């Protein structure tokens, strides 16, 4: 039996959607892409990978705020 992680499936869908030309997208197509990315974020956030990304983004943001002082 083959199982697939929903987050992995959404990541593949996101990459395929973002690979298309920007001029060919309608507003509803862009809204659907944003919705898919939000669902992906909610699925990935509680994982170890999500925590790692949060830590990296936090360090980058902290570095930017300290360099602007």
Number of C-alpha atoms within 10 A of each C-alpha: 2 3 5 7 8 13 15 13 11 17 16 12 15 16 10 10 17 12 9 10 8 10 6 7 11 10 8 9 12 14 11 13 15 13 12 17 16 12 14 18 15 13 15 17 15 10 11 10 11 15 13 12 14 13 12 12 12 12 12 12 12 11 11 11 10 9 8 6 5
